[in-house]
Amino acid sequence: MDNISLLLVDDEDDFRRTIAKRLKKRGFSPEEAGTGEECLAILEKTPVDIVILDVKMPGMNGIETLHHIKERYPKTEVIMLTGHATTRDGVDGIKKGAFDYLSKPIELEHLLGKIRQAHEKIRREEEKLREAEFRARMEQQMTTTERLASLGTLAAGVAHEINNPLAIIKESAGFMKLILGKEEFADMPRRKDFELALGKIEKGIDRARRITLQLLGFARKDDSVLAEVDLLELVDEAIQLVNREAVNKNIEIVREMARDSGAIWSDPYRLRQVLINLITNSIHATGSGGKITIMIEDMGEEVALTVKDTGQGIPKENLKRIFEPFFSTKSPGKGTGLGLFVTRNIIEKFGGSINVESRIGQGTSFSVKLPKYCEIKESLARDERVDFLDKLKKHNGSTH
């Protein structure tokens, strides 16, 4: 009861002040207003749980004031005050959304009882709203969990099917490399070109295997290997991998970074994936002739990495959803909606954070902060799914 906020509205100053004084002795701190207009002005500045409202007032009467209150502040409950000869107004007030009405002169205990009942109604409505939101979140997360489980099964099958031909290609490349190393081929024309091509094949095989391992990361726990990473070199590698698409769209990629600002201990393979995902997203969002800026800043114990573009921007309603799995604004077949979801999980697993700022027509900026000496955490997405399933079991157990 101490936390209930009240507003007492009555044009009779003596009556209003007397009721307010008696309510204060019972632990309340009611606001006071002498007119309907003053009541609405107070509500505009300060949220109130319960309004005690006189029906007969000069200017805007109680019924008109009630209409505005329920229209603008539907969660606020209203107790009407009427004279003995105007109880009809109290009934009209209830029809228009008032909680109840009392006839003057009022008994304080009767008024306190109505306040308690109105507050209990507010509490029940809030609980219903929280339960509805909880159920909606559970349904959404259950759908996501099921889709991720299906993706894990699919990933395991795809990885197996891809790894088999990769093994054959790697074995064949190794055999060819062994043959080229024999003395009889020492004077072979363009021998160096063949060796270079085989080296590229082996690197491509290693990268393909990394991709299949990342796919399997949805299905089972995978280990990360920490090493000293030069972010500047990693940025250059990532740019080279996506540069063809940027050149085709006439997009300029600019680096703004000091040579001594990018050394951290982390997993280079995962960070490369983060960079590729962020830069690729920027390329897709940026039109021809646009610009992407990649910045690295030393922040003491952390390193800040920013990927900023001059693209179309992200609508405000989508900003909170872009890191959700399977959420994509691209046309069907153009994106899986997993890139930013994976990116965020990698960053958070390494103890970092990612934030996004965007303005329609001006571009988007993704800001990543990473500790220089990361401590690998369990996959947050997986922990969230386990925690969610536990909550779901408990909730189902309590409702049956």
C-alpha positions in Angstrom: 0.0 0.0 0.0 2.9 2.4 0.7 3.8 2.3 -3.0 0.4 3.2 -4.3 0.4 6.6 -6.1 -2.8 8.7 -5.7 -4.2 11.8 -7.2 -7.1 13.5 -5.4 -9.2 15.8 -7.8 -11.9 18.0 -6.3 -12.7 21.7 -6.7 -13.8 22.0 -3.0 -10.5 23.0 -1.4 -11.4 22.2 2.2 -12.8 18.8 1.4 -9.8 17.9 -0.8 -7.3 19.0 1.8 -9.0 17.2 4.6 -9.1 13.9 2.7 -5.5 14.4 1.6 -4.4 15.0 5.2 -6.2 11.9 6.5 -4.8 9.8 3.7 -1.2 11.0 4.6 -1.8 9.8 8.2 -2.5 6.3 6.6 0.9 6.3 4.8 -0.2 7.7 1.4 1.3 10.8 -0.4 -1.5 11.9 -2.6 -1.1 14.6 -5.3 -3.9 17.2 -5.4 -5.7 19.0 -8.2 -8.6 21.4 -8.2 -9.8 21.0 -11.8 -10.0 18.4 -14.5 -7.5 20.3 -16.6 -5.0 20.4 -13.6 -5.5 16.7 -13.2 -4.6 15.9 -16.8 -1.5 18.2 -16.5 -0.3 16.3 -13.5 -0.9 12.9 -15.2 1.1 14.1 -18.2 4.2 14.6 -16.0 3.8 11.9 -13.4 2.3 8.4 -13.7 -0.5 7.7 -11.1 -2.0 4.4 -10.1 -5.4 5.6 -8.8 -7.3 8.9 -9.4 -10.0 9.9 -6.9 -12.2 12.1 -9.0 -15.1 14.4 -8.2 -17.9 14.3 -10.7 -19.2 17.9 -10.3 -16.5 20.4 -11.1 -16.5 23.7 -13.0 -15.1 23.7 -16.5 -14.2 20.1 -17.4 -16.4 17.9 -15.2 -15.5 14.5 -13.8 -17.1 12.5 -16.6 -15.1 14.4 -19.3 -11.9 14.1 -17.2 -12.5 10.4 -16.9 -12.9 10.0 -20.6 -9.5 11.7 -21.2 -7.8 9.6 -18.4 -9.0 6.3 -19.8 -8.1 7.3 -23.3 -4.5 8.5 -22.5 -3.7 6.4 -19.4 -5.7 3.1 -19.6 -3.8 1.5 -16.8 -4.8 4.2 -14.3 -7.9 3.3 -12.2 -10.5 6.0 -11.3 -12.7 6.1 -8.2 -15.5 8.7 -8.8 -17.0 10.9 -6.0 -20.6 11.9 -6.3 -23.2 13.7 -4.2 -26.3 11.8 -3.0 -28.4 13.4 -5.6 -26.0 12.5 -8.4 -25.4 8.8 -8.0 -26.5 8.4 -11.6 -23.3 10.1 -12.6 -21.4 7.5 -10.7 -23.1 4.7 -12.6 -22.4 6.5 -15.9 -18.7 6.8 -14.8 -18.5 3.0 -14.3 -20.0 2.5 -17.7 -17.2 4.7 -19.1 -14.4 2.8 -17.4 -14.3 4.0 -13.8 -13.4 1.4 -11.2 -16.2 2.4 -8.8 -17.9 5.4 -7.2 -18.5 6.7 -3.6 -21.2 9.1 -2.5 -20.2 12.2 -0.4 -19.7 12.6 2.5 -17.4 9.6 2.3 -16.1 7.4 5.1 -12.3 7.1 5.0 -12.4 3.3 5.7 -14.8 2.9 2.8 -12.4 4.9 0.5 -9.4 2.9 1.7 -11.2 -0.3 0.8 -11.9 0.9 -2.7 -8.2 2.0 -3.1 -7.1 -1.5 -2.0 -9.5 -3.1 -4.4 -8.5 -0.9 -7.3 -4.8 -1.5 -6.6 -5.4 -5.3 -6.5 -7.0 -5.0 -9.9 -4.0 -3.2 -11.3 -1.7 -5.8 -9.8 -3.7 -8.7 -11.4 -3.7 -6.9 -14.8 0.1 -6.5 -14.6 0.5 -10.2 -13.7 -1.7 -11.2 -16.7 0.4 -9.0 -18.9 3.7 -10.4 -17.6 2.3 -13.9 -18.1 1.2 -13.2 -21.6 4.6 -11.7 -22.4 6.4 -14.7 -20.8 4.3 -17.2 -22.9 4.9 -15.2 -26.1 8.7 -15.3 -25.4 8.6 -19.0 -24.6 6.7 -19.8 -27.8 9.2 -17.7 -29.8 12.2 -19.2 -28.2 10.8 -22.7 -28.5 10.4 -22.2 -32.2 14.0 -20.9 -32.4 15.2 -23.8 -30.4 13.5 -26.3 -32.7 14.9 -24.6 -35.8 18.4 -24.5 -34.4 18.1 -28.2 -33.5 17.0 -28.9 -37.1 19.9 -26.8 -38.4 22.3 -28.8 -36.2 21.1 -32.1 -37.7 21.3 -30.6 -41.2 24.8 -29.1 -40.5 26.1 -32.5 -39.3 24.9 -34.2 -42.5 26.3 -31.5 -44.7 29.6 -31.4 -42.9 30.0 -35.2 -43.3 29.1 -35.1 -47.0 31.5 -32.2 -47.7 34.4 -33.6 -45.6 34.5 -36.8 -47.6 35.4 -35.2 -51.0 37.6 -32.7 -49.2 39.7 -35.6 -47.9 40.0 -37.0 -51.4 41.0 -33.6 -52.8 43.6 -33.0 -50.0 45.1 -36.5 -50.5 45.3 -35.9 -54.2 46.9 -32.5 -53.8 49.4 -33.9 -51.4 50.3 -36.7 -53.8 50.8 -34.2 -56.6 53.0 -32.1 -54.4 55.1 -35.1 -53.5 55.5 -35.9 -57.3 56.5 -32.3 -58.1 59.2 -32.6 -55.4 61.0 -35.4 -57.1 64.3 -34.6 -58.9 62.9 -35.7 -62.3 60.5 -32.8 -62.2 63.1 -30.2 -61.1 63.3 -28.7 -64.6 59.6 -29.0 -65.3 58.2 -25.8 -67.1 56.2 -23.5 -64.8 56.9 -25.9 -61.8 56.6 -23.0 -59.4 53.1 -22.1 -60.8 51.9 -25.6 -60.2 53.3 -25.6 -56.6 51.6 -22.2 -56.0 48.3 -23.6 -57.3 48.6 -26.7 -55.1 49.2 -24.4 -52.1 46.1 -22.5 -52.8 44.1 -25.8 -53.1 45.4 -26.9 -49.7 44.5 -23.5 -48.1 41.0 -23.7 -49.7 40.5 -27.2 -48.2 41.5 -26.0 -44.8 39.1 -23.1 -45.0 36.3 -25.3 -46.2 36.9 -27.6 -43.2 36.8 -24.6 -40.9 33.4 -23.7 -42.3 32.1 -27.2 -41.8 33.4 -27.1 -38.2 31.6 -23.8 -37.6 28.4 -25.4 -39.0 28.8 -28.2 -36.5 29.1 -25.6 -33.8 25.3 -25.4 -33.8 25.0 -29.1 -33.1 27.8 -29.7 -30.5 30.3 -27.9 -28.4 33.5 -27.0 -30.2 36.9 -25.9 -28.9 38.6 -22.6 -29.7 42.3 -22.3 -30.0 43.8 -19.1 -28.6 46.8 -17.4 -30.2 48.3 -13.9 -30.5 46.3 -12.2 -33.2 47.2 -9.1 -35.1 43.8 -7.5 -35.9 45.3 -5.3 -38.6 46.5 -8.4 -40.5 43.2 -10.1 -39.9 41.3 -7.1 -41.3 43.5 -7.2 -44.4 42.8 -10.9 -44.9 39.1 -10.4 -44.4 39.0 -7.6 -46.9 40.9 -9.6 -49.5 38.3 -12.4 -49.1 35.3 -10.1 -49.8 37.1 -7.5 -52.0 35.8 -8.8 -55.3 32.2 -8.1 -54.3 33.1 -4.6 -53.1 35.0 -3.9 -56.3 32.0 -5.1 -58.4 29.8 -2.6 -56.5 32.4 0.2 -56.7 32.5 0.4 -52.9 35.6 1.9 -51.2 36.9 0.1 -48.1 39.0 2.4 -45.9 41.1 1.4 -42.9 41.6 3.8 -40.0 44.0 2.1 -37.5 47.4 2.6 -35.8 50.0 -0.1 -36.5 50.4 -0.8 -32.8 46.7 -1.0 -31.8 45.6 -4.4 -32.9 47.4 -7.2 -31.0 45.2 -9.4 -28.8 45.0 -13.0 -27.6 42.0 -14.7 -29.1 40.8 -17.2 -31.8 41.9 -15.9 -35.2 39.6 -18.2 -37.1 36.5 -17.0 -35.3 37.5 -13.4 -35.4 38.1 -13.7 -39.1 34.5 -15.0 -39.4 33.2 -12.0 -37.4 35.1 -9.6 -39.7 33.8 -11.3 -42.8 30.2 -11.3 -41.6 30.3 -7.6 -40.6 32.1 -6.4 -43.8 29.8 -8.6 -46.0 26.7 -7.1 -44.3 28.0 -3.6 -45.0 28.7 -4.4 -48.6 25.2 -5.8 -49.1 23.7 -2.7 -47.4 25.8 -0.2 -49.3 24.9 1.0 -52.8 27.3 1.6 -55.7 29.9 4.2 -55.0 29.5 3.9 -51.2 32.1 3.7 -48.5 33.0 1.3 -45.7 35.3 2.4 -42.9 37.0 -0.1 -40.6 38.5 1.3 -37.4 40.6 -0.2 -34.7 41.3 1.6 -31.4 43.4 0.6 -28.4 41.4 1.2 -25.3 43.8 -0.1 -22.6 42.4 -3.5 -21.5 40.2 -3.7 -24.6 40.4 -3.2 -28.3 37.5 -1.4 -30.2 36.7 -2.5 -33.7 34.2 -0.5 -35.7 32.7 -1.3 -39.2 30.8 1.7 -40.5 29.1 2.0 -43.9 27.2 4.7 -45.8 24.4 2.3 -46.7 20.7 2.4 -46.5 20.5 2.0 -42.7 18.4 -0.2 -40.6 14.8 0.7 -39.6 14.4 1.4 -35.9 11.9 -1.4 -35.4 14.5 -3.9 -36.7 17.4 -2.8 -34.6 16.5 -5.0 -31.7 15.9 -8.0 -33.9 19.0 -8.1 -36.1 20.9 -10.4 -33.8 18.0 -12.9 -33.6 18.6 -16.2 -35.4 16.9 -16.5 -38.8 15.9 -12.8 -38.8 16.7 -11.2 -42.2 15.5 -8.3 -44.2 16.9 -9.7 -47.4 14.7 -11.3 -50.0 14.1 -15.1 -49.8 17.2 -17.0 -50.8 19.5 -14.1 -50.3 20.3 -14.6 -46.7 19.9 -17.1 -43.8 19.5 -14.6 -41.0 22.4 -16.4 -39.1 25.3 -14.1 -39.8 24.8 -11.5 -37.1 23.5 -14.2 -34.7 26.7 -16.2 -35.1 28.8 -13.0 -34.9 27.3 -11.9 -31.6 27.7 -15.3 -30.0 31.4 -15.5 -31.0 32.0 -12.0 -29.6 30.2 -12.7 -26.3 31.9 -16.1 -26.0 35.2 -14.2 -26.0 34.0 -11.8 -23.3 33.3 -9.0 -25.7 30.3 -6.9 -26.7 28.7 -5.7 -29.9 26.4 -2.7 -30.5 24.8 -1.2 -33.5 23.8 2.4 -34.4 21.9 3.2 -37.6 20.1 6.0 -39.3 17.9 5.5 -42.4 19.6 6.8 -45.5 22.9 7.6 -43.7 24.3 4.2 -42.9 25.1 1.8 -40.0 27.9 1.3 -37.6 28.7 -1.9 -35.8 31.0 -1.4 -32.7 32.8 -4.4 -31.2 34.8 -4.4 -28.0 37.1 -7.3 -27.3 39.3 -7.9 -24.3 43.0 -8.1 -25.2 43.3 -11.3 -23.2 40.1 -13.2 -23.6 38.6 -15.9 -21.4 36.5 -18.2 -23.4 33.0 -18.6 -22.1 30.5 -21.4 -22.9 28.3 -20.7 -25.8 25.8 -18.1 -24.5 23.1 -19.1 -27.0 23.3 -22.7 -25.9 23.2 -21.8 -22.3 20.1 -19.6 -23.0 18.4 -22.5 -24.7 19.1 -24.9 -21.7 18.0 -22.2 -19.2 14.8 -21.6 -21.3 14.0 -25.3 -21.4 14.4 -25.6 -17.6 12.1 -22.6 -17.1 9.6 -24.1 -19.6 9.6 -27.4 -17.6 9.1 -25.6 -14.3 6.3 -23.4 -15.8 4.5 -26.4 -17.3 4.8 -28.3 -14.0 3.2 -25.4 -12.1 0.3 -25.0 -14.5 -0.8 -28.6 -14.6 
